[in-house]
Amino acid sequence: MDEGLRASEFGSTDQLGTAYGGSTDKLHSVLHGSAAGGGAAAAPLSEKVARKSRKPMWLIIGGVFTVLAVAGIVIGVLVAKNIIHTGTQNKSNLSDIPAAASAAASSSSIAASAGETQAATTTKAKTTAKATDTKTSTKASATATAGACSTKKDIPASVQGTFNDPTTWLDMTDFNCTFTSETVGNLSLNGLNSTWDDSKQANPSVPALNKAWDYSKNPIRAVNLGGWFSLEPFITPSLFDYPSSAGVADEYTLCAHLGPKQAAATLEKHYATFITEQDFIDIAAAGLSHVRIPYSYWAVTTYSGDPYVLGISWRYLLRAIEWARKHGLRVNLDLHAVPGSQNGWNHSGRSGIIDWIIGPDGSTNAQRSLDIHDQLSKFFAQDRYKNVIAFYGLVNEPGITIPQSSLSDWTAKAIKIVNDNGVTATQVFSEALRGLPAWQGNLQGFGNGLIVDVHEYTIFDTNLIVFEHEKKVEFVCSTFVSQLAASINTATGFGPTMVGEWSQADTDCAQWVNGIGNGARWTGNFSGKATPACPTQNSQCSCSMANMPVSSYSDDYKEFLLTFAQAQMSAYETGWGWFYWTWKTESAPLWSYQAGLQGGFMPPVAYKRSFNCGGSVPSFGSLPEYY
C-alpha cells in the first residue's frame, strides 16, 4: 500500500498526542478534565480548557476518520482491480508458478548515468479469463508473493543480472513479473501465469482448443513466425546492415560482432517488437488456425565458444504460446537450429559446414540435441500445453549430405525421448530435402503421432524457376497434388504429411534470400551461375518487379500472385495442410503473408478462396515473363 495511505499515519494515541502539541498525558488530562492539583478550583479551568480545545480536537479526530475512510476506499479499489490479493481469492491450485496476477510493466527505462536497461516497475492488473476447462499444472510449487513484481531484494544473488531476473527485462507486457526459482526439465517458469483458458476458437471453421481436431478432414491453414527467434537476414535485413568487412552473415557472426552485452540488448529489443500480440489477432482474423514458431537451441542452453544470446528468447517463446492460446491458435513448435548446424545455412544459426551427426563434432552435437529434447519435452508435457501445442518439431531441414540411415536413427531416438516424457502432440520430422518418396517404409508405425514435413518452393530449383507464370500454377496443381496424394497414403508413401513452408515468391530476388552477397538465380549471378533462370533466360531478366513497393504492383501481377498462392493452398490441403513462410518481413513482400493481405494478393480469409486447383487458370494479361 502507498505510504501516504497507511492507517497508522494518525492512528495511534502517541501520534494524536504529538499532533495536538504535547504528550499523551497532556492530551489525556485535557480530554478527561483532570488538571494537576484537582479540587474545585481546578474544575473551571479544566472546563475552560476543554471548551477551548473541543473545536481543534474534533477537527483532528474528524481528519483521522477521513484519512481512514479514503484509505479504505483506495484499498477496496485495488482489491477489486486484482492489484491487491486477499485470502478469499481463488488460488486455483498454486502449483505451476507463483500465483501472481498478470502484472505487466507499462514501459522500460534507460538509466542515463549507467546506460543500463531496467525493467519498468509500473504494473497493470489483468483478470485471468475463467472457463470450465481452465486447468493448472502440478509440476512446481509457488514461491513468491502473489501480485507483486519482484524487486532486486527478492532475487537470489546467483540470478541477479541474468535472463531470469525480472528486474532486467526490457518488456513486461503479459509477463508474470514475480520471480520464481521453479523449473520443469530444468527450464524456467519465469514469466508464466498459473491459469489458462483453452476454450478459445481461432475462427468458425475450426474447433476450439479443447476440442478434438481431425486433420484428415479439416486441414491446417497457417503461417510461420520466421525470423523472430531464429534470425534470417532476408527477413530482418536491418539487423545485418554492416559493411562486408564486418563478416556478419548469420546470427553466430552477428552476436560475435556485437559482443555479449550489445547482442543481448539488440536481440531482446527484436524479440519484444518484431512480433506482438496484434499479429496473433490478425493471424486469427485472416482465417488461419495454427502458427509454426521456429526457435533455436540457445533458448535453452549454449556451449563453450558459443556467442549466442542465452535464454532470453525462451521467455518470449513461452509468451508467444500464451498469445496463440488467447486467440485460439494451435502451435507447431519448430526447433530450427541445433548444435553444430544441421544444414550449414544461415537460419541454423551458423552458415558453413554441417557439424551435426556428421562432421568433426557431429556425434557430440547429435547427443546434445537429444539432451535438449529431453529438457524440452519434459517441459512441454505439462498439462497447460496439451491443447495448445498440436505439433512438436524435432529438427528443421537437416542437410541432404547426412546419410538417411543415420538421420533415421537419430530421429527414432528423439521420438522415444519425447514420447517417454509424456508429450502428446504429433511429432514432426523433416523429409530432409530428399523428396517425400524417400520416406515410404521409414519411421512408420506411429500412426498419427508422427508426421513428415516437406517444404515446397519453386524458386530454389533452376528447373522450376524458369516456368512461365501460368505454368507455375499448373505445376502446383499437378505435381505437388500428386506427390502429396501419394505420400498421405501409407501404401504408397509415409502417411501423415504436411507442408511446413512455402511462399508465393516467383523469383529468388528478395535481398539476401540466398544468403548475404550470394546473388539470385533469376538474374544469373547466384554462386557463379552465368545463365539467368527467368523464363526468357537472357538479359531481360530483372528483379525490379519483385523489389518494387507493393503499391507499384500491376493488377496483372497481383492477379498472378493471388492465384499462385491460392493454388498452393488448395494443393497442400491434399495432405494435412500448410504453413506459409512467413507471416512478416521488413522488406520482402512476396514472403510476407501480412503484406499479401494488405496489398490484395492474398485471400482475406484463408478458407474462402476465389481459385482452387481444378479450376481454370485465369489470364494474367500482358504480365512480362522476365519480371
ABEGO torsion letter per residue (X at the ends): XBAAABAAAAABAAAAAAAAGBBAAAAAAAAAGBBBGEEAAAAAAAAAAAAAAAAAAAAAAAAAAAAAAAAAAAAAAAAAAGABBBAABBAGGBAABBBBBBBBBABBBBBAAAGBBBBBABBBBBBBBBBAABBBBAABBBABBBGBBBBAAABBAAABGBAABAAABABABGBBABBBABBBGGBBABGBBABBBAABBABAABBBAABBBBAAABBBBBBBBBGAABBBAAABAAAABBBAAAGBABAAAAAAAAEAAAAAAAAAAAAAAABBAAAAAAAAAAGBABBBBBBBAAAABBBBGBABBBGAAAAAAAAAAAAAAAAGBBBBBBBABBBGEAAGBAAAGBBEBBABGBEAAAAAAAAAAAAAAAAAAAAAABAAAAAABABBBABBGBBAABBAAAAAAAAAAAAAAAAAAGBABBBBBBAGGAEAAAABGBGBGAEAABBBBBBBBAAABAAAAABBAAAAAAAAAAAAAAAAAAAABAAABAEBBBBABBBABABAABBGAAEBGAEBAAAGABGGBABBABAAGBAABBAAAAABBAAABBAAAAAAAAAAAAAAAAAAAABAEBBBOBABBAABAAABAAAAAAAGABBABAABBABBBGBBBBBAEABBAAX
